[in-house]
């Protein structure tokens, strides 16, 4: 009767609470270990326990879980030309061994002069729509996550037009390497609320345009590419959520560690009008050591928050899919979450860091290879300039 039902519900609540506490304790461990590996002393036992207690307060945040959407249909596109580590040896003072050991990257695809990133984005979106079996005319929303558009005013509207999505609204979203994840959450909110039924989310970047090719610390990292997924409303009630939980953060005080700043020159107009600034942007500037510390600290934490919002633990995850920045970061996060590398999706070696494109580009490859199957739970995290970071727990298909 009611008492037995209540008891069962209370037991379930207690079980979820215990699981959340255990997950939080694991996060506290990861943060302590990350601090150690970052070159600072390990926190003391008492600090460690206090961190675990504070983290154990994690609980699902209203509005950040169980979005009723289907995330399905994935596509990708990349330039034909590629540059290997050996090729870079003739450009900057580096070596294949040095790059591979420190980053996990063997080569990267680069957009040739005159080519457009919007073309790659359009190709990836077309493939995603075809895989999902969706007529472009039925698309309501197109979001392009990019930091390197062909048109500074935005490429999404033009991409929607090229797709034949004549009824769709399109806009760009800029959040650097967190862009695709932020765009996916944004599109899912629109579909979950019923504002739209079908959305295309694209991550595309050509950061080779903004790399200083004389800086061996950054030019070895970045590649170009595009990936896309289709987000749809469930075909029937009770179909289950596709975005199980998420969380997102930013901290502008860390902007100095990773940025691509405007570099203008003075242009005097008249005595009355004064002067203005004209010009373009500079090159990517990055403090690699600080970005590594940031990623090792924030990514396990935000994935813990996303899992808590989903009511899950790391044991429920079938695949871990992180922004493809550096193999050391990927390995560190997997280790701290207790997820074996066999469950990690990565194509970093072949594509390098493709910024907003990296998550859907790697997902597309994993789906095509038959690794990711309908119903699989995927823990995703994006992180990068801003500084920004976010995590999302997806149920594929």
Residue pairs with C-beta under 8 A, 6 or more apart in sequence:
16 311
19 313
20 56
20 58
20 59
20 308
20 313
21 56
22 313
23 58
23 304
23 307
23 308
23 313
23 314
24 52
24 55
24 56
24 57
24 58
24 304
24 308
25 52
25 55
25 56
26 304
26 314
26 336
26 337
26 338
27 55
27 300
27 301
27 304
27 336
28 48
28 51
28 52
28 55
29 48
29 52
29 336
30 300
30 301
30 336
30 337
31 51
31 297
31 300
31 301
32 42
32 43
32 48
32 51
33 42
33 336
34 293
34 296
34 297
34 300
34 332
34 336
35 41
35 42
35 43
35 297
36 42
37 296
37 332
38 292
38 293
38 296
38 297
43 51
55 304
58 304
58 305
58 308
59 308
60 245
60 308
60 309
60 310
60 311
61 247
61 305
61 309
64 245
64 246
64 247
64 309
65 241
65 244
65 245
65 246
65 309
65 310
65 311
66 241
66 243
66 244
66 245
66 310
67 188
67 189
67 191
67 192
67 241
67 242
67 243
67 246
68 191
68 192
68 233
68 234
68 239
68 240
68 241
68 242
69 188
69 191
69 192
69 231
69 232
69 233
69 234
69 241
69 242
69 243
70 231
70 232
70 233
70 234
70 235
70 239
70 242
70 397
71 184
71 188
71 229
71 230
71 231
71 242
71 243
71 394
71 395
71 396
71 397
72 131
72 132
72 229
72 230
72 232
72 242
72 396
72 397
73 128
73 129
73 130
73 131
73 132
73 133
73 134
73 229
73 230
74 127
74 128
74 131
74 227
74 228
74 229
74 230
74 360
74 363
74 364
74 367
75 123
75 124
75 125
75 126
75 127
75 128
75 129
75 130
75 131
75 227
75 228
75 229
75 364
76 124
76 127
76 225
76 226
76 227
76 228
76 360
76 361
76 364
76 365
77 120
77 121
77 123
77 124
77 127
77 225
77 226
77 227
78 109
78 120
78 223
78 224
78 225
78 226
78 351
78 354
78 361
79 109
79 110
79 111
79 112
79 115
79 120
79 224
79 225
80 109
81 109
81 110
81 112
82 107
82 108
82 109
82 110
82 223
83 107
83 108
83 110
84 96
84 106
84 107
85 94
85 95
85 96
85 99
85 100
85 105
85 106
85 107
85 220
86 96
87 107
88 94
88 99
88 216
88 219
88 220
89 95
89 96
91 213
91 219
92 213
92 214
92 215
92 216
92 219
92 220
93 216
94 216
94 220
96 106
99 105
99 106
99 220
100 106
102 326
102 328
103 220
103 221
103 326
103 327
103 328
103 348
104 326
104 327
104 328
104 330
104 346
104 348
104 349
105 220
105 221
105 327
105 348
105 349
105 352
105 353
106 349
106 350
107 223
107 349
107 350
107 352
108 208
108 221
108 222
108 223
108 224
108 351
108 352
108 353
109 223
109 224
109 225
109 351
109 352
109 354
110 208
110 223
110 224
111 117
111 120
111 206
111 208
111 209
111 224
116 150
117 146
117 148
117 149
117 150
117 155
117 204
117 205
117 206
117 224
117 226
118 149
118 150
118 151
118 155
118 158
118 159
118 162
118 204
120 204
120 206
120 224
120 225
120 226
121 144
121 146
121 155
121 159
121 202
121 204
121 226
121 228
122 159
122 162
122 163
123 226
124 202
124 204
124 226
124 227
124 228
124 360
124 364
125 142
125 159
125 163
125 200
125 202
125 228
126 136
126 163
127 228
127 364
128 200
128 228
128 229
128 230
129 135
129 136
129 139
129 163
129 200
129 230
131 230
132 230
132 232
134 198
134 230
134 232
136 163
136 164
136 165
137 164
137 165
137 166
137 167
138 197
138 198
139 160
139 163
139 165
139 167
139 168
139 198
139 199
139 200
140 167
140 168
140 169
140 196
140 197
140 198
140 199
141 168
141 169
141 170
141 187
141 190
141 191
141 196
141 198
141 199
141 200
142 156
142 157
142 159
142 160
142 163
142 165
142 168
142 169
142 170
142 171
142 199
142 200
142 202
143 156
143 170
143 171
143 172
143 173
143 183
143 186
143 187
143 199
143 200
143 201
143 202
144 154
144 155
144 156
144 159
144 170
144 171
144 172
144 173
144 183
144 202
144 204
145 172
145 173
145 174
145 175
145 179
145 180
145 182
145 183
145 201
145 202
145 203
145 204
145 356
146 155
146 172
146 173
146 174
146 179
146 202
146 203
146 204
146 205
146 355
146 356
147 174
147 176
147 179
147 205
147 207
147 260
147 355
147 356
147 385
148 205
148 206
148 207
148 209
148 210
148 355
149 155
149 172
151 158
154 170
154 171
154 172
155 172
156 170
156 171
156 172
156 202
157 169
157 170
157 171
158 170
159 170
159 202
160 166
160 168
160 169
160 170
160 200
163 200
165 200
168 200
173 179
173 182
173 183
173 186
175 182
175 183
175 250
175 356
175 382
175 384
175 386
175 388
176 258
176 355
176 356
176 384
176 385
176 386
176 388
177 323
177 325
177 353
177 355
177 356
177 358
177 382
177 383
177 384
177 385
177 388
178 248
178 323
178 356
178 382
178 383
178 384
178 386
178 388
178 389
178 390
179 203
179 355
179 356
179 382
180 201
180 202
180 203
180 227
180 356
180 357
180 358
180 359
180 360
180 382
181 248
181 323
181 359
181 380
181 381
181 382
181 390
181 391
181 392
182 248
182 382
182 388
182 390
183 201
183 202
183 203
183 356
184 201
184 229
184 231
184 243
184 392
185 243
185 246
185 248
185 390
185 392
187 199
187 201
187 231
188 199
188 231
188 242
188 243
190 196
190 199
191 197
191 198
191 199
191 231
191 232
191 233
192 243
194 233
197 232
197 233
198 230
198 231
198 232
198 233
199 230
199 231
199 232
200 228
200 229
200 230
200 231
201 228
201 229
201 230
201 231
201 360
202 226
202 227
202 228
202 360
203 226
203 227
203 228
203 355
203 356
203 357
203 358
203 359
203 360
203 361
204 225
204 226
204 227
204 356
204 357
205 224
205 225
205 226
205 354
205 355
205 356
205 357
206 224
207 222
207 223
207 224
207 284
207 353
207 354
207 355
208 222
208 223
208 224
210 260
210 281
210 282
210 283
210 284
211 218
211 219
211 222
211 283
211 284
212 218
212 219
212 283
212 284
213 219
215 283
217 286
217 288
218 283
218 284
218 285
218 286
221 325
221 326
221 352
221 353
222 284
222 352
222 353
222 354
222 355
223 351
223 352
223 353
223 354
224 354
224 357
225 351
225 354
225 357
225 358
225 361
226 357
226 360
226 361
227 357
227 358
227 359
227 360
227 361
227 362
227 363
227 364
228 360
229 360
229 363
231 242
234 240
234 242
240 395
241 395
242 394
242 395
243 392
243 393
243 394
243 395
244 309
244 310
244 311
244 312
244 377
244 393
244 394
244 395
245 306
245 307
245 308
245 309
245 310
245 311
245 312
245 392
245 393
246 306
246 309
246 390
246 391
246 392
246 393
247 302
247 305
247 306
247 309
247 390
247 391
248 302
248 388
248 389
248 390
248 391
249 298
249 302
249 388
249 389
249 390
250 386
250 387
250 388
250 389
251 386
251 387
251 388
252 386
252 387
254 290
254 294
254 386
254 387
255 385
255 386
255 387
256 287
257 286
257 287
257 290
257 291
257 294
257 387
258 284
258 285
258 286
258 287
258 291
258 384
258 385
258 386
258 387
259 284
259 285
259 385
260 281
260 282
260 283
260 284
260 285
260 385
261 281
261 282
261 285
262 277
262 279
262 280
262 281
262 282
263 279
263 280
263 281
263 282
264 277
264 278
264 279
265 277
265 278
265 279
266 275
266 276
266 277
267 275
267 276
267 277
267 278
268 274
268 275
269 275
269 276
291 325
291 384
292 326
292 328
292 329
294 383
294 387
294 389
295 325
295 326
295 329
295 333
295 383
295 389
296 329
296 332
296 333
296 336
298 383
298 387
298 389
299 322
299 329
299 333
299 381
299 383
299 389
299 391
300 333
300 336
300 337
302 381
302 383
302 389
302 390
302 391
303 314
303 333
303 337
303 379
303 381
303 391
305 391
306 379
306 381
306 391
306 392
306 393
307 313
307 314
307 316
307 317
307 379
307 391
307 393
309 393
310 393
312 377
312 393
314 337
314 338
314 339
314 379
315 338
316 377
317 337
317 339
317 343
317 377
317 378
317 379
317 393
318 343
318 372
318 376
318 377
318 378
319 343
319 344
319 345
319 366
319 371
319 372
319 376
319 377
319 378
319 379
320 333
320 334
320 337
320 339
320 343
320 344
320 345
320 378
320 379
321 344
321 345
321 359
321 362
321 363
321 366
321 378
321 379
321 380
321 381
322 329
322 330
322 333
322 344
322 346
322 359
322 380
322 381
322 382
322 383
323 353
323 358
323 359
323 381
323 382
323 383
323 384
324 330
324 346
324 347
324 348
324 351
324 352
324 353
324 354
324 358
324 359
324 361
324 362
325 348
325 353
325 358
325 383
325 384
326 348
326 353
327 346
327 348
327 349
330 344
330 346
330 348
331 341
333 381
334 340
334 341
334 343
334 344
337 379
339 379
345 362
345 363
345 365
345 366
345 371
345 372
345 378
346 362
347 361
347 362
347 365
348 358
348 362
351 358
351 361
351 362
354 361
355 384
356 382
359 380
359 382
363 372
363 378
366 372
367 396
372 378
372 396
373 396
373 397
374 396
374 397
375 395
375 396
375 397
376 395
376 396
376 397
377 393
377 394
377 395
377 396
378 393
378 394
378 395
378 396
379 391
379 392
379 393
380 391
380 392
380 393
380 394
381 389
381 390
381 391
381 392
382 388
382 389
382 390
383 389
383 390
